């Protein structure tokens, strides 16, 4: 599992480690890893032109010491100092001893544009807001440079704790981060600025509970339900799907498609799209008597394509089994009823739906995804899966937020969320917790999207069809 920790936690761990190490040893560890990553990216260090963008913090010191190592290997290294009187003195001395040179900010743009590699050490992980005005031209020059841009620990101008970008920031091709990932490296919009991320172990001792968790194949494999010899459809779980309408029968079909591939033993469908569902999936158990009379289920999915059917949403929420609420169901669900439910509830809004639930603009949710998912979980007393370029899963009880590492832009297609709803509901019925069902469902859905697309447009039905392949891929 990949984990990320807050700036405060990282700072505390650094202080504890530095108290046990000789002075400067921790920075040297970071600089060694940073220089090695730069060398790998350059391929040929000797004769390359490297420009360091140096601010006043420790990130500038890391960059200066790394630059000194590259200079000793024959690179032409120039440090552009944004705050000459506050640059890391020992790092600057090391660079000069190694043959590096120093330039003022006025020379920076031309140097950056002609560099083979630009090392961003402007602002550390404690920086808030965008870049200061004097750094903006250098960030723009880095964007125009033909050389690679490497960020030290985090791209300057992004928020390490939230992933927010409130102004101009450096766009990196590679971010070399120390000790642990920071939340901003895993959450959009900041994640887009980080490029590839390389983690350098510097020996930090971190708490067991992280700020963020990103599941990997082996983590998801441990969560997925596997039938045993004595399993029957009820032991495997039965999921109910209350979805679709006369106007949106396809939503029902797609939610059932996701559910059938999600590990449950049977799928019961309730709603007006029964004929369309049976025509496509004859194994589905169809009823037109409403959720109360549908028969035994271990979990419900309600909302995809439901239109204004508030009665069905209310009936599902009254059931004492886990419920996944999506799409129209989010709008129709009574917030107080959701808060009072005893059984687990998993809500799966996209940014627009989340904004409506929070009473804010969509852009505010997209700019601050971590804050939005936590607030929704707190406000509704439910587990919330916030869909988007970075899908996040937060529990109402707090703890680490899960960030989904799979997916592709091709998943931004009509009906894709309906497939995810059915898949997540099926995992709930199979016995997974709301957090695990949301996390594993998003992981499989994202991986299925990648496999189905393979670099080309796909429809939601293609994504559903690729879920078994994604499942096999995860189990190895």
C-alpha positions in Angstrom: 0.0 0.0 0.0 1.2 3.5 -0.8 0.8 6.0 2.0 1.0 9.8 2.3 1.5 11.9 5.4 0.8 15.5 6.3 3.5 18.1 6.5 3.2 18.3 10.3 3.7 14.5 10.6 6.7 14.6 8.2 8.3 17.6 10.0 7.9 15.8 13.4 9.5 12.6 12.0 12.3 14.6 10.5 13.0 16.4 13.8 13.1 13.1 15.7 15.5 11.6 13.1 17.8 14.6 12.9 18.2 14.5 16.7 19.8 11.1 16.3 22.0 11.8 13.3 25.1 14.0 12.8 24.3 17.5 11.6 23.5 17.7 7.9 23.3 13.9 7.5 19.6 13.8 6.7 20.0 16.5 4.0 22.9 14.5 2.5 20.7 11.4 2.3 18.0 13.4 0.4 20.6 15.1 -1.9 22.1 11.7 -2.8 18.8 10.3 -3.8 17.9 13.4 -5.7 21.2 13.5 -7.6 20.8 9.8 -8.5 17.3 10.4 -9.9 18.6 13.4 -11.9 21.5 11.3 -13.3 19.1 8.5 -14.3 16.9 11.1 -16.1 19.8 12.7 -17.9 21.4 9.5 -18.9 24.8 11.2 -19.6 25.7 13.5 -16.8 29.1 14.7 -18.2 28.7 17.8 -20.3 25.0 18.3 -19.4 23.6 21.7 -18.5 21.8 21.7 -15.1 20.1 24.8 -13.7 19.0 24.9 -10.0 16.1 27.2 -9.0 16.9 28.0 -5.4 14.7 29.5 -2.8 15.3 30.1 0.9 14.2 26.8 2.4 15.7 23.4 3.0 14.5 22.3 -0.5 17.0 24.8 -1.8 19.7 23.1 0.3 18.8 19.7 -1.1 19.0 21.0 -4.6 22.4 22.7 -4.0 23.9 19.6 -2.5 22.5 17.5 -5.4 23.8 20.0 -7.9 27.3 19.7 -6.3 27.2 15.9 -6.8 26.2 16.4 -10.5 28.9 19.0 -10.9 31.6 16.6 -9.6 30.4 14.2 -12.3 31.1 16.8 -15.0 27.8 18.6 -15.4 27.7 22.3 -15.9 25.6 23.4 -12.9 24.3 26.9 -12.3 22.3 27.9 -9.3 19.7 30.7 -9.8 19.2 32.3 -6.4 15.8 33.9 -5.8 16.8 35.1 -2.3 20.7 35.3 -2.3 21.0 36.4 1.3 18.8 33.5 2.5 20.1 30.6 0.4 21.4 27.6 2.2 25.0 28.6 3.0 26.6 25.2 3.4 24.9 23.9 0.2 25.9 26.9 -1.7 29.5 26.5 -0.6 29.5 22.8 -1.6 28.2 23.7 -5.1 31.0 26.3 -5.5 33.7 23.8 -4.3 32.4 21.4 -6.9 32.8 23.9 -9.7 29.2 25.1 -9.9 28.4 28.7 -10.5 25.8 31.1 -9.2 23.5 33.5 -11.1 20.9 36.0 -10.1 17.2 35.8 -10.9 17.7 38.2 -13.8 19.7 35.6 -15.8 17.4 32.8 -14.8 15.0 32.7 -17.7 17.6 32.3 -20.4 19.5 29.7 -18.4 16.4 27.7 -17.7 15.3 27.7 -21.4 18.7 26.3 -22.5 19.1 23.7 -19.7 19.1 19.9 -20.1 17.7 19.6 -16.6 16.0 22.1 -14.3 15.9 21.4 -10.6 13.0 23.1 -8.8 14.1 23.9 -5.2 12.1 27.2 -4.9 9.6 26.3 -2.2 9.4 23.5 0.3 6.5 21.3 1.5 5.4 24.0 3.9 4.6 26.5 1.2 1.0 27.8 0.8 -0.6 29.4 -2.1 1.0 29.9 -5.6 4.5 31.1 -6.4 5.7 34.6 -5.4 5.8 37.0 -8.3 9.6 36.9 -8.7 9.4 33.1 -9.2 6.6 33.1 -11.8 8.9 34.0 -14.8 11.2 31.1 -13.9 8.3 28.6 -13.6 7.1 29.8 -17.0 10.6 29.4 -18.5 10.8 25.9 -17.0 7.6 25.1 -18.9 9.2 26.3 -22.1 12.5 24.5 -21.5 13.4 21.6 -23.7 15.0 20.0 -20.7 13.4 17.9 -18.0 12.0 19.6 -14.9 12.6 17.8 -11.6 10.8 19.0 -8.4 12.5 18.6 -5.0 10.0 16.9 -2.7 7.0 18.7 -4.2 6.5 21.1 -7.2 6.8 24.6 -5.9 3.4 26.4 -5.7 1.2 23.4 -4.9 -0.2 22.6 -1.4 1.4 19.5 0.1 -1.5 18.7 2.4 -4.5 19.3 0.2 -3.4 19.0 -3.4 -4.8 22.5 -4.1 -3.1 24.8 -6.5 -3.9 28.5 -5.7 -1.9 30.3 -8.3 1.1 29.6 -10.6 3.1 26.5 -9.8 6.0 24.6 -11.4 5.0 21.7 -13.7 7.5 18.9 -13.2 8.3 15.9 -15.3 9.6 14.1 -12.2 9.1 14.8 -8.5 11.7 13.2 -6.2 10.0 13.1 -2.7 11.7 12.2 0.5 10.6 9.8 3.3 7.0 9.4 2.2 4.5 10.6 -0.3 2.7 13.9 0.5 -1.0 14.1 -0.1 -0.6 16.7 -2.8 1.4 14.2 -4.9 -1.6 11.9 -5.1 -4.6 14.3 -5.4 -5.5 16.5 -8.4 -5.0 19.2 -9.3 -1.6 19.1 -7.7 -0.9 15.5 -8.9 -1.0 16.8 -12.5 1.9 19.1 -11.7 4.1 16.4 -10.1 4.7 14.2 -13.2 6.2 10.9 -12.3 7.0 10.5 -8.6 10.1 8.8 -7.2 10.3 8.1 -3.5 13.6 8.3 -1.7 13.8 6.5 1.6 15.6 8.7 4.2 14.8 6.6 7.2 11.8 8.4 8.7 9.7 6.6 11.3 6.1 7.4 10.6 2.8 6.6 12.5 0.8 3.6 11.6 -2.1 5.7 10.3 -1.4 7.8 7.3 -3.3 10.8 5.9 -3.9 9.0 2.6 -3.8 5.4 1.4 -3.5 4.2 -2.2 -4.3 0.5 -2.6 -2.1 -1.6 -4.8 -2.8 -4.9 -6.5 -1.9 -7.0 -3.5 -4.1 -5.0 -1.2 -7.1 -5.3 -3.5 -6.5 -9.0 -4.0 -6.8 -9.5 -0.2 -10.2 -7.8 -0.3 -11.9 -9.5 -3.2 -14.4 -12.2 -2.4 -13.5 -15.7 -3.6 -16.3 -18.4 -3.4 -15.5 -21.6 -1.5 -16.7 -25.2 -2.2 -19.7 -24.7 0.1 -20.7 -21.3 -1.3 -24.2 -20.8 -2.7 -25.7 -17.6 -4.2 -26.9 -16.4 -0.7 -23.6 -17.0 1.0 -21.9 -15.1 -1.8 -24.3 -12.3 -1.4 -27.4 -11.0 -3.2 -27.4 -7.3 -4.3 -30.5 -5.4 -5.1 -30.5 -2.8 -7.9 -33.2 -0.1 -7.7 -32.3 2.0 -10.8 -33.5 3.2 -14.2 -36.7 4.8 -15.4 -38.8 5.0 -18.6 -36.5 7.8 -19.7 -33.2 6.1 -18.6 -33.5 2.3 -18.9 -29.9 2.1 -19.8 -28.7 3.1 -16.4 -30.4 0.0 -15.0 -28.8 -2.2 -17.5 -25.3 -0.8 -16.8 -25.7 -1.0 -13.1 -26.8 -4.6 -13.3 -23.8 -5.3 -15.6 -21.5 -3.9 -13.0 -23.2 -5.9 -10.2 -23.1 -9.2 -12.1 -19.3 -8.8 -12.4 -18.8 -7.7 -8.8 -18.6 -11.0 -6.9 -22.1 -11.3 -5.5 -24.0 -14.6 -6.0 -27.2 -13.0 -7.5 -28.6 -9.7 -8.6 -32.2 -8.6 -8.0 -33.5 -5.8 -10.1 -36.4 -3.6 -9.1 -37.7 -0.9 -11.4 -39.4 0.0 -14.6 -36.6 -1.2 -16.9 -37.1 -4.9 -16.1 -37.7 -5.9 -19.8 -34.5 -4.2 -20.9 -32.5 -5.8 -18.0 -33.9 -9.3 -18.7 -33.2 -9.0 -22.5 -29.5 -8.3 -21.7 -29.0 -10.3 -18.6 -31.5 -13.2 -18.2 -29.9 -14.4 -15.0 -31.2 -11.3 -13.2 -34.0 -11.7 -10.7 -36.5 -9.1 -11.7 -39.4 -7.6 -9.7 -41.8 -4.8 -10.3 -43.2 -4.8 -6.7 -40.8 -2.3 -5.2 -37.8 -2.8 -2.9 -39.9 -3.9 0.1 -41.2 -7.0 -1.8 -38.1 -7.8 -3.9 -36.9 -10.6 -1.7 -33.8 -11.2 0.3 -30.8 -9.0 -0.4 -27.5 -8.3 1.5 -27.1 -4.8 -0.1 -28.9 -2.3 -2.3 -27.8 0.1 -5.0 -30.2 3.0 -5.6 -30.3 6.0 -7.8 -28.8 5.5 -11.2 -31.3 6.9 -13.8 -34.0 7.0 -11.1 -35.4 10.3 -12.2 -37.7 11.7 -9.5 -38.6 8.4 -7.9 -38.2 9.5 -4.3 -40.4 6.7 -2.9 -38.0 4.0 -4.1 -35.1 5.8 -2.7 -36.8 6.1 0.7 -37.8 2.4 0.7 -34.2 1.4 0.1 -32.8 3.7 2.8 -35.2 2.1 5.3 -33.7 -1.3 4.7 -31.3 -2.5 7.3 -28.6 -3.6 4.9 -25.7 -1.7 3.3 -26.8 0.8 0.7 -24.9 2.5 -2.1 -26.5 5.8 -3.3 -25.6 7.2 -6.6 -26.8 9.8 -9.2 -30.4 10.8 -8.8 -30.5 9.0 -5.5 -28.1 11.5 -4.0 -30.5 14.3 -4.8 -33.5 12.4 -3.6 -32.1 11.0 -0.4 -33.1 12.7 2.9 -29.9 13.8 4.6 -31.4 13.1 8.1 -32.5 9.6 7.1 -29.0 8.9 5.8 -27.4 10.1 9.0 -29.7 8.0 11.1 -29.1 4.7 9.2 -27.6 1.9 11.3 -26.3 -0.1 8.4 -23.4 1.2 6.2 -24.1 3.8 3.6 -21.8 4.5 0.6 -22.4 7.6 -1.4 -20.8 8.0 -4.8 -21.1 11.6 -6.2 -19.1 13.2 -8.9 -17.9 16.7 -8.4 -21.1 18.4 -9.6 -23.3 16.2 -7.4 -20.9 16.8 -4.4 -21.1 20.6 -5.0 -24.9 20.5 -5.0 -24.9 18.5 -1.7 -22.5 20.9 -0.1 -24.1 24.0 -1.5 -21.0 25.3 -3.3 -19.7 25.7 -6.8 -18.4 22.7 -8.7 -15.0 24.4 -9.1 -14.6 24.6 -5.4 -15.0 20.9 -5.1 -12.6 20.2 -8.0 -10.0 22.6 -6.5 -10.3 21.1 -3.0 -11.2 17.4 -3.4 -9.8 16.3 -0.1 -11.7 18.8 1.9 -14.9 18.2 0.0 -14.9 14.4 0.5 -14.2 14.7 4.2 -16.9 17.3 4.7 -19.5 15.2 2.8 -18.6 12.1 4.9 -18.9 14.2 8.1 -22.1 15.9 7.1 -24.0 12.7 6.1 -22.4 10.3 8.5 -21.6 8.0 5.6 -18.7 6.7 3.6 -18.3 8.9 0.5 -16.6 8.0 -2.8 -15.9 11.2 -4.7 -15.5 10.3 -8.4 -13.2 12.2 -10.7 -9.7 12.5 -12.0 -8.6 11.6 -8.5 -11.3 9.3 -6.9 -11.2 9.6 -3.1 -13.0 7.4 -0.5 -13.5 8.9 3.0 -15.2 7.4 6.0 -17.4 9.4 8.4 -15.3 8.2 11.3 -12.2 9.9 10.0 -9.0 8.0 9.5 -7.0 7.7 6.3 -8.7 8.8 3.1 -8.2 6.3 0.2 -7.1 7.6 -3.1 -7.6 5.4 -6.2 -4.5 5.0 -8.4 -6.1 3.4 -11.4 -8.3 4.9 -14.1 -8.0 6.7 -17.4 -9.5 9.8 -19.0 -11.5 7.5 -21.3 -13.7 6.6 -18.3 -15.3 10.0 -18.6 -18.2 8.6 -20.6 -21.9 8.3 -20.1 -22.9 5.3 -17.9 -19.5 4.6 -16.5 -20.6 5.7 -13.1 -23.6 3.3 -13.3 -21.2 0.4 -13.8 -19.2 1.5 -10.8 -22.3 1.6 -8.7 -23.3 -1.9 -9.5 -19.8 -3.1 -8.9 -19.5 -1.4 -5.6 -22.9 -2.6 -4.5 -22.0 -6.2 -5.3 -18.9 -6.0 -3.2 -21.0 -4.6 -0.3 -23.3 -7.6 -0.7 -20.4 -9.9 -0.6 -19.5 -8.6 2.8 -16.9 -5.9 2.3 -17.1 -2.7 4.4 -18.2 0.5 2.8 -14.7 1.8 2.6 -13.3 -1.4 1.2 -16.2 -1.9 -1.3 -15.7 1.7 -2.5 -11.9 1.4 -2.7 -11.8 -2.0 -4.4 -14.7 -1.1 -6.7 -13.0 2.1 -7.9 -9.7 0.2 -8.3 -11.3 -2.5 -10.5 -13.4 0.0 -12.4 -10.3 2.1 -13.2 -8.3 -0.9 -14.2 -11.1 -2.2 -16.4 -11.3 1.2 -18.0 -7.6 1.1 -18.9 -7.9 -2.4 -20.2 -11.0 -1.8 -22.3 -9.7 1.5 -23.7 -6.2 0.6 -24.5 -5.7 4.1 -25.7 -8.9 4.4 -27.6 -12.5 5.5 -26.9 -14.8 3.1 -25.1 -18.4 2.9 -23.9 -19.6 2.0 -20.4 -20.6 -1.5 -21.6 -17.0 -2.1 -22.6 -15.8 -1.1 -19.2 -18.3 -3.6 -17.6 -17.1 -6.3 -19.9 -13.5 -5.7 -18.9 -14.1 -6.1 -15.1 -13.4 -9.9 -15.1 -10.1 -9.3 -16.9 -9.2 -6.6 -14.3 -10.2 -9.0 -11.5 -7.9 -11.7 -12.9 -5.2 -9.1 -13.4 -5.4 -8.1 -9.7 -5.4 -11.7 -8.5 -2.3 -12.4 -10.7 
